[in-house]
């Protein structure tokens, strides 16, 4: 098979680039011809892998008939001058992919990450008639899709794709993707022969000396490491939610106790400036080395050079983010120091035993607990080795998957449908509901739980009364909730639960009206201003509520419907917020919040809202202002409101 892969690729760092690389390599090893179309050579230095001479052969491997060939976009230059100026990645990728598809006779297009690769795949497919598949990652779905304009673009790319590789099929059905085009995304997996305890450890001092010689500006500490000391390692992006500064604080405590160790961080970019400052503040400068990212195929060698590797992500804003770092460390038989948040996302989470097969830190913000885990790894080399080897056993129960076979099956199914042939994958294979009953069970599970023993009979009666299925399972779900809530003799709590479930289903799909009336019809001014201008400027802006917000008063919700921490049912005012990525949320609101949300109607400035509350509340002016500003800033972070300019009355009425 000849495949055009429009993807992130080395020298781009990160999980999507790594997964794309290993996928392309596996397909080539299985005998396929893979043509990678990428702008990887144009990646910013902040996110660039450090590739050395011995890495080049890994970029375009050949295995008999199978091979990978990389087609790179032309570097940005004055030749691309246009106003307003930008690097036209989309145009370059789409055009290059079209040329590659025509020249090499590619049969299928695969794209990974929506911006710009999925959009480029859509264009190249429309120009060549070759079917395309698209796969999202975390930040494009969790963050970019919620930006005005981009959300609409991505929805159209997804709806027109012949294959959409997903983790949550129902959510994409809610976006309007036809169930026939939805596939269960191939989960990331390790090439075990490349991640194992048999991998030769990286010569850290050799790598350091090479950098000092060729790239001295990328080295914070040119002194050689003491090879007799244990290495504590981390790699990847750094930041507060990555637990980087928690790690430095904990190591700072150990340094004050007199413990000796080497800290090696593989990262790069602007985020290293505050990292270097924090290292200095913790007194770790002499025993810390911040080095550039190594190539994906050298990550295992770095892991093997460490006594322990930390992955301490916590409070991560994209809740469905599922990093592969823990599996990489475990596969190498190295001691893993892991946050509770990431541990809960692992398929083998029930088997994780702190001190036995992992060093588990429930909350890295508790620096004493993190320091205790690190002390154990530093002071007990034999114990750390034993923990690492027992951690490797966690993966023995996870079968080695055949990435090439899984992707080949997926591509062949898309090609069969494109050619008008019978498909080879069932609904169950692809993760989509087999029929209306299953779809309803998956879209309104809480309502069915409230119905209890009556659930099956109610489902059957609804389907008999409404034999025509709706195009979208969530429309069916909304109709079912209304039907349950309006049934003769229904008790109040059940009617309220049905109304609540209907609003949950409303958050899970786009209606035709949503396409005409997006959440906002003007740009958000504060997002681009807040990092550079004083907070006082916010007082002159106008908060505008999303059109996709509903507040409903319930009088008799059943206990437990709102979830943990939101009361025991009964009376409640609940805010429902639909977002462009369909990761909507709902929560109980108090009278103050309900009133403030309702007043974010584009008619009053922040300053006018504050003054109105000051006149009506007994608290001090500063307390009122702080409460209003904190609430509005929280609304803004959640996408409930944007801040814009006050519009003239005539324009507002129009």
PyMOL commands that set and color helices and strands:
alter all, ss='L'
color gray80, all
select helices_A, chain A and resi 15-29+40-42+45-47+53-59+78-80+89-104+114-128+139-142+144-146+150-160+169-174+179-181+204-214+216-218+244-256+271-281+285-287+296-304+325-331+340-343+349-351+367-379+381-397+403-418+427-430+436-443+445-465+473-485+492-507+512-516+526-529+535-540+591-599+606-616+621-638+649-653
alter helices_A, ss='H'
color red, helices_A
select strands_A, chain A and resi 2-7+33-38+62-63+66-72+108-112+132-135+163-166+182-184+231-235+262-266+288-291+308-311+335-339+359-361+542-545+549-557+570-577+585-588+601-605+641-644
alter strands_A, ss='S'
color yellow, strands_A
deselect
rebuild
show_as cartoon
